[in-house]
Every structure is written in structure tokens, then in C-alpha cells.
Amino acid sequence: MIKLVITLVLILGIQLGCTKKSDDSTDAKMSSENTFNYNITTEPKTLNPITSSDVASRYVRELVMDRLMQDDPDTYENRPGLAESWEVSEDGLSFTFKIRKGAKFHDGKPVTVEDVKFSYEAFFIDEYGAFQMRPYLEKISKVEIIDEQTIKFTAKEKYYLTLDVIGGLFILPKHIYADAKKGKTLNKSLIGSGPYKIARYDKGRRIVLEKNKDWFGYGVDAYKGQHNFDKIVVRFVKQPDVALQMMKKGTLDYEAMSSETFMQKAVGPEWGKSLIKKDVINKYPKATSFIAWNLNNDLFKSRDTRVALAHLMNREEINKKFSFGRSLLATGPWYRQNEYADPDVKPFLFDPEKAKAMLKKDGWADSDKDGVLEKEINGAKRKFSFTMIYSYKPVEKYWILYKRDLKKAGIEMKLQYLEWNSFIDKVDNNDFEATTLVWSGSVKPDPKQIWHSSGAVKGGSNFIHYKNPVVDKLIDEARVELHKDKRIQKLRKVYRTIASDAPYVFLFNRKYEHFGVTNRIKMPKDTFEYEIGRRFWSVKSNTLN
């Protein structure tokens, strides 16, 4: 189903990592079985399906839980999932789903319409504090159980993504999560009704999933050709060099790569033989990397200052030096290849002289000649000095280059590396001056989660506290606009306005999907239109013992 909730990831791949040595004998045995060894780079902060918002936990949920609908990998159209059929009323306000019989949760209890109803209600239980989903669900006014197989959602007003939102909900077992006091503590376990269930969780190292033989989907045409592995070993290896060595040993079957890793490190006699690397272009939503300014901090309240900071980021050099020119310079709040992005918006290019002129015009000057600009703000002299926190070491070189160019312009940036949990706690609590992250993308964007002022709350995704009433109004209008062309025009104006405000330094969008795979894996094709298609992969029959 369409991935509507925008998730937080780290620059060029999320991370935490491998903290234990691998058990080579166990890993070697797994690689010879009908097992897929899959690296997601980071350990999920939590597996709780209500409170989690990171992409690592989503990867696990997609294998363990079911949605009412799934998406077609080539057309992106809605296809049957846990719901065998659905109807939308003529006025676009009522959505009725018929649930399949025979679906069971991993603990053996049946999936009921009560569970479907609860899967909506859970995000409004205050004790869970699941603010990230509320912008997508707030227009639903009523959920009615019609009979033991049928459930009806009624919206109070039109929203162009309502069907996608409902169909994309992971269906929760009510008997496990209804007690929020207990449910919010379930961070290392996950029970769904999906094709795989968690067999083992080695903290800091891996999650082992085993095939759910009772999954209803094996007998459903809509799932034909999917989920062919007996086991999936989900690993948390953050270092690309370590992951490539594991691929050579046969203890890792798949690794998503940065352009740098793809071009410089995935080389040697194995590549093209036992190891295959692919660079494909598809319509899969692209992430947007960025540097974010805490707009509660007086240093970053001026739009001219923020634009100057963007002009001091030499993205052209970084792209050429580290990505071999294979990335696109981001121009705004979501990926520029998307039809809802304004194609006329141009990136802020590296221009130190223009930046210095803007800073001078904005009142910044090095009055005491110590090499650092200063300015009177709210009656007090402030040095232009701040700390940027980050949590992914492989791209630290980007920030070192940025620090160099900022210093030349009279700005002092200190760098502070934090482990993921400490890092995200600071972001969640607005306890930072500047930070760097990545937002995942969506084919059908709804900017409310990140850019609407209503999201500027603790636990909300608008963690920089960006507030623009024009943007709020346009977002609200676009969400209820069912005419696609009119909606595109409104969201392009949102895109253009946010880009001009420069609340982030928008960095890069991927052009290619780079990955490596062992030759024991059978792929129907290199990529589908809207995804690489790992759910359709299998182990070649001649490699099974």
C-alpha cells in the first residue's frame, strides 16, 4: 500500500549498527537455506507499530503486518490486501471495506473488523502520543462495523488521500494494544497477521523472521509470486565496507548502496560473477536530505540569513566528489522528480560572495575582528556560532567541507556526533541548534505532517517549528482538492514558498537506486516501475540444499 507517513532516516542511509561479531557458522548455514539476508543499516528504535516513525521499523512492519490494500508495483494502483473488496460513495465521503475470512494474527487469534476499527482509533489514544499519523486520519469522523466482515469509514470532509490512508493502515491486534499503558511498552516485539513473524531478535545485530505458514495471502491471487523465502534475516550493519565483506562471504544477500560505494567499493573479481550490482532508475519515491535550522533559535529567524547559509553549502562539489555527479541537487521540501514539485524552482547554488552580501545586509559584521560575525539580536550581541548534531559518520566529510566554507564567511559551526537514540531524543525535544536528516518521499505527497504549523508540537514532525500561514492555508486547500490538476498547482505553490523560505538547506535527491545482490537470488526483473520488488524475489532452485 502507498507509504503515506513520511519517515525519518539518516543521510544516505539510516544507521545504528552491528555491535556484535557475527556467528559465522550460523550465518553460513542460513545462506545455504531458503533464507534472504537483508541489511537495513540501522536497528529500529522501536518495533511498536503505533509509536514508531523511522523507516527501519517500517521495513520490519511491512513483512510482519498486513494492510487492507497493497499497491501494484508497476502502476501504483490500489490492489486487494486484507480487504478483498471496497466501495467509495459517490460523494467521496464513505469508504466500505469487506475483510477476508480466515486471516489470523501470529498468536492464532482471528483478524476481525474490531481490529480494523482499533487500527484507526489507536492513533488518537493520548497515552500513545502518535502524532505522526493524526494529520492523515483527522478527517475521518466515524467508523462503523456493519457486520462481521464489513466496516465503513465516514469522513467529515473530502481529502484526496482518504482511501489510501485507510487502505494503508497496518492492522493491529486490538487484544494486544488496547491497553495503552502496557501497549506503549511493547517496543521489542511485534505481532501481526502478515507473511512473516519474528522468530528471534538479537539486539544490536539482527531480527530473524520466519515464514508464517498460516498466512491467508498464500492462497490469494492478489499476492501471487510474493514472499517466497522461508526466512528473512534483517541485519543492522551501518558500515558499507563491512556489508560488502559479508556479501563476499555469502552471509549477506542484499545491500543498498550510496553512489560512492557503488562506484568505488563494489569492485573486484566477485562483482559480475557471485555478486551482481545494479543501478536502476524507477519511480520509487526518493528521499530528500537536508540540514535543518531550529527556527526557535534567534540565529535562524531571518530568511536572508538562512538563504545565505544555503549559498555557502557547496553541494556541487560534494555531488561531484562523493557521488560522481549521480545525485540531483534538491530544490525543495520533497523530491524534485515528483509531479507535485514545482519544476521551475532552482536550487540555491554555491555562491560565497552573494552569501556574504546577504549576511552584511542582514546586519552581520565582524566588529571585533576575531573572524566570527556578530549581530545585535533582541538587545544582546550574538556571535554567529552554532552546533550541528548528526548521527551518521560516513557523511561527516560533507559537514567538514561545509564547516570550512562557513568559516571563510565568518560563521563558526561546531560538529557533534551522537548515537541514534541520543540524537533523536534531542530532535524530538527541540534540543538542538542545527541538525541533518533525510525525509522519505511519497508519490502522493501531503505536506501537513512536516510543514503545517499544527505539527510544531513535541513529538510532531515539524520539529524545526516552521510556521507560515500562507503555507498552512494552501496545504489545507490542497488536501480537500479532488481535482488532480488543481491540487498539483496548489502543492507546487507550497513547494515554491517553502523553498523560498529556506527553513532547511535542501541537499540531494537520488537519481539512481544502487544495490548489490548475490547471484543466488532470483529477480523477476531489475526493477518494477515503483519499486525494486524484493517481495517478488526468491532463492534460485539450484542453490538450495
N, C-alpha and C positions, 0 to 999 in steps of 0.2 A: 504494500500500500504506500501511498505517497508519504514521504517523510516530511511532515509539516512542522514539527517542532525543531527550531533551529538549535543546534547543539554546539557546545563549546569544545574546541580542540586546540592543539598547540601548533606553533609554526611548523609547517611541512611535516606534520605527523604528530600524533599525540604520544605521550610517554609516561611512564614511570619506569618500571623495568625489572630486569632479571636480577634478582638478588641472591639466587642460589645456583649452585652448579647443577647442570642437568645430569640426570641419571641415564648415562649413555646406553646401558643395556635395555632399560625400559623404552627409551626413545627409539632405539634401533628396532625393537620388536614392533612398536607401533607403526613405524614407517613401512613395514612389510605387510601390514594388515590393510583392511579396507578403511583406512584412517586418513583424515586430512589434517595436516599440521599447519596451522594458520596463525600468523603473527598479527596482532592488533596494536602492537607497540607499547601500550600502557595498560596497567591494571585498572579496571573500573573503580572509581571512588566508592561506589555503592552499586549493588545489584537491585536495589529497591526500585520496582517499576513505577512507583508513584513519585518519588522524590528525585530520581536521577535525571541529569540533564546533559551528561557528557556522551560523546559519541562511542566511547569504548563500551559503556554499559548497553548502549543501543545495539551494538553488534551482537552481544550475547542475547538480548531480548528477542531479536529477530529470528533466532534459531530455537528459542525455548518457548516463545509465546505465539499465539495466533491473533490475527486481526479479522475483522468482519470481511474485509476486502483485501485483495492484493493488486499490484499494478502489473500490467503487461510490459515485459522488458523491451519490446520494440516499438510499442505505440503509446505507452504510458496511460492507457485506458484502464478503467476500473474493471477488475475481474473478480469472480466469486472467491470467497475465502471461507471463513467460518459461517458466513451468511451464504446460503445457496441462492438467494434472490433478494431484490429490494425494489421499492417503488418510491418515486418522488411525486408529490402532489403538483397539480398544475400551477398553484401559486408559489411553488418553491419553498414552502414553509414546513412541510411534513415529510418525514422520511421513515418508511416502514421496512423492517428487515425480517426475513424469515431465516431462523437459525437451523443449522443442520442437526439432525438427530445423531446420537452416537459419539459425540465428542466428549472426551474425558480429560480432566486435569491429571497431572502426573501422580497424584496421590490416589487416583481411582475415582474421585467424585465427578459426577457428570457436570458438563458445562450447561448452565441454564440461562434463561433470559434475565433472571435475577442477577447473575454475574455480569451480564452485558450492561444492565442498568447501573450496577455499582461501579463499573469501569468508568462511567461518566461522573458519578457522584463523588468518587474518591478524591478528585482534584479540587473539590470545594470543601473538604473536611479541613478546618483550620489547623488542626494539630499536625497535619502532613505539610502544610505550607507549600503546596505545589503550584507556585505562582506561574511557572513557565508555561503551563497548559491553559490557564484561565482565559487569556485573550482569544484562544481559538474556540472555546466552549461557551463563552459568556452569552451568546445569542440564543442558546437553547433554553427554552422556558419550561418544558415539560417532557418527561419520559414516562411512557405508559406501557405496561405489559398487557398485550391483547389476549394472548393465550400462551400455552407452554412453549410454543415455537416462535411467536411473533412479538416484536417490540416496535414501538412507534416513538420517534423523536419529533418534537414540535419546536420550531424556532419562533421567537417573538418578532424577528425581522429577518430580511434576506441577508445572506452572507455567501459570497461566491464559493467558499470552500467548505460549507457545512457538510455536504455529503462526504467529501474527502476526510474531514476531521473525524466524523463518526466512524466511517469505514476504516480509518487508520488507527483507532484506539486499540491498544493491546488489551485483550480481555483478561481481567483479573479474577482470581478465585476469591469470592466475597468471604468465604468462611475463614480465609487466612488474613485478609487485610481489613475487615470491617472494624475490628478493634484497633483504632489508630494508635493508641498508646503502645500496644505491642507491635503493630504492623510497621511503624516507623523505625523500629529497631532491627528489622529483618533486612540487613544490608549485605550479608554474605550468602544468602540462599535465594532461590527463585523457583517458584512452581508455576508452570503454565500448562498449556494443552498442546504445545507445538511439537514439531518433528523430533526435537532433541530434548533431553533432560540432563540436568547436572549430575554427573556421577562422582566428581571429585573436584575439590578446589584446593590447590596448593598455593597458599598465599604468597604473593610476590613472584610467582613463577608461571602458573598455568591454571586453566579451567578445562577439565575433561568432560565433554558432552558425549552421551551415548544415545543411539537411536531409540526413539520412543516407538516401540513396536505396536502400540495401541493407537497411534495417531490416525485420526479419521482421514487425513489427506491422502494416504497411500492408495485409497480406492476411489479417489475423486479425479475426474478428467482435468479439472482446472489446475491441478498440481502435477500433472503428468511430466515426468522427466526431472523432477526436482528432488533434492535431499537424498542423495544416493550413498552417502558414507555411513558406515556403521558407527564410527566415532569421529568426533572433531576435537582436536586438541588446540585450544585457544591460548596462545603464548603472549607474554609481555616483554618482548626484547626491544629495548629502546635503541641500542647501538647498531647502526646499519652493518658495520663490519662483522659483528658477532652473528647477526642474522644471516649474512651471506656465507659465513663459515658453516653455519648449521645447515644451510641449503646444500652445500658441497658434501656434507656428511650424510645427507638424507634424513635429517631429523626436523627439517622444516620444508614444507612443500610450496609455500607461497609467501612473497614479501612485496608489499607496495614500496615503491622507491621514489626518492626525490630525483630530479634531473641530474644532480651531481653524482649520486650513487649509480644511477643508470648508465651514465656516460663514462665515469672514471673507475668505478669499483666493481661493477658487474662484468668483469673481463677475465679472460683466461681460457685454457683449453676445454673446461667443462661447459662453457656457455656455447649454446648451439648444439650440444650433444645431450648430456644428462640434465643440463639446466637450460631453460629457454627464457629469453627476456622479450617483453612486448612493450611497444609504445603505441597506444591507440588513441584515437580521437572519437569521443562519443558525446551524447547529450546529457550524460550524468551531471547532476548539479555540482558546480565547482565551489570550493571553499574560498573565502576571502580572508586573507591575512591582514593584520593591521597593528598599528601602535595606537593605544587609546590614552587620551588625556582625561584625568579626573576633573570634570568641569565644576566641581565644588571648590577646587583649588584656584585661588586668585591668579596664579601664574597663567592659567589657560582659559580665562574667561573671554579674552579678546579674540575675535575671529581673525584679525590681521596677524596676531602672534601665532595662531595655530596654522594659518596658511604659510607663514614664514618657516615654521618648523617642517611643514611638508616639503617646501622648496629646498630644505637642507638635507633631505634624505635622498642619497644617490642610488635610487632603485635601478637606474640604467646600468650602473657599474656592477651592482650586486647580481642583477639578472644575467649579465654577460659573464661575469667572473665565476659565479657559483651555479648558475642554472643553464649555462650555454645558450642563453637567449631563448630558452624554451618556455618561459613563463610570460604571461601578459601583465603589463602594469595595470593594477586595479584602478578604476576611476570613481568608484562609489560604494555604497553600502551593501550591495550584493554583486554576484559575478557578472562581468560585463557582457558575456555571451548570451545572457538571458534576455528574452524579448521584452521584459519589463524594465530593463536598464536603458537609460537614455543613451543612444549611440553617439550623440553629439557632445557628451561630456568628455573632456580631455583630462588626462592625468596631470597633476602638478609635477612638472619636471624639475630636475636638479638645477637650481639657479641661485647660487650663494649671494650674488650681488643684489638680485631682486629681494631676497630674504633680508639682507642687511638693511636695505632701504625701507622695507616694510616695518622692521623692528624699530628703526630710528623714528619713523613717522608715528609709531605706536608709543613712543616715549622711552624706549630703552636706550641707555647710554652707559659707557664705561667711565663714569665721572672720576673715580679714584684710581684709574689706570692700572687696575690689578688683573686685567684680562677677562673679567666677568661683567656682563651687562647688569645694570640695576635700574630700578624704576620705583617711584613712589606709588604705592597702592594702598588705598584706604588710610592715608596719613602716615604710613610707615614705609621705609626704604626696604625693597626686596631685591636680593640677588637672584639672577636667573640661574638657579641651581636646583636640580631635582634628581630623584632616584627613579629609575625604571626597573621594575621587577619582571623577571622572566623565569621560565621553568623548562627550557629545552636547550641543552648545551650545544648540540650540533650547529645551531644557527647563531651562536654567540658572536661569531665573526661578523655577522650583519651589524650587530649593535656596536661593535668596536669601531667599524667604519663610520657609523652614524655619530658616535661619540667624537671621533676625530673631526668631522666636518662641523659639528655643533661648536666644538671648542674654538675652531677658527673664526666662528661668528660671534664668539663671546658668551657661549652658553655652556654651562657645566652640567653634564649628565653623568650620574653615578649608576653603575650597574650592580644589581643584586640578584643572584641566582637563588631560587628557592625550590625545594622539593614540592611536588604537585599538591599535596594536601595542605601544606602551609601556604602555598601560593594561592590556591583557590579560596582558602579562608579569608585571605586579605582582600581578594577581589570581591567576594560576597559581602564583606563588611565595609566596603568602600575605604579600606585602609591602604591606600596607595596613591602615588602622585602620577605615575605613568606605568603602563603595562603593555604587554604584547601577547596577542592571542590570534585565533582564527575562528570565524563562524562558518559552519557548514552551510550549504546552499539548498534551495528548493526550486523546482521547476515552476511552481506556482507560489510566488512569494507573498507573504503577509508581514509587512514590517512592524506590526504593532508590538510584537514581543520584545523587540530590541530598541525601537526608535520612538515609540509613543511615550509621552510623559507619564502615563499611568504605570509604566514598567520601571520607573525610577524609585523602586522600593527595595528594601532589604530582601534578598532572595530573587529579585527580578532580574531580567536580562539586560535592562538599561542601567548597567552598573556604573556608567560614567555620569549619569544624571543629565542626559541631553534633553532639553525641553525647547520645542519650537511650536507655537500654536498653529502656524500655517501647516506644518508637517502633520500635527495631530489631526487637523480638520481634513486634510487630503487623505490620510490613512483611513479615517472613519468613513469617508465617502467612497473610497475605492473598495472597501470591504463589502459594501452593500450594492455595488455596481455589478449587475449580472451581464451586462453587455461588454464583451471582452475588449473590443477596440477602445471604448470609453475608459474602461478600467486601466488599460495599458497607458493611456495618456495621463491619467491621474498619478499612477505609480511612477511613471517616468519623471513627473514633476517632483514627486517625493525624492526620488533618486538624485535629481539635479539639485534640489535645495539642500539636502544633507551633504552632498559632495561639496557644494559651495561653502557650507558652514565649517567644513574640515574638523569635525569633532574627533576623528581618527586621522592618522596618516594611513590611507588605504594602500596596501603594499602590492600583493600579487594575486592573480588567478591562474590556476593551472590551464595549460593548453592541452597537454597530453596526460593520459593515465599511464604511468610507468609501473611495470611489475615484473617479477620473476616467478617462474613456476618450474617444478621438477617435471621431467618428461614422463613420470608415472601417472600424471594427471591428464585425464581426457577432457577436452573442452569442445562443446558443440561448434563454437567459433571464437575468434579472438575477443570479440565484444558484441553485445547487443546494442541497440540504439541508446538505451537509457541506463545501462549498467554493464559491467564486465560479465556478470552472470555466474558467479560462484555457486549459486544454489542449483545450477544445472550441471556442475562438474561431477566427475566420478573418477575412480581409480581404474586404469586400463586393466582388462581382464588378464593379460599375460604377465602382470606384475604381482598378482595375488598369489599367495602360497596356498 
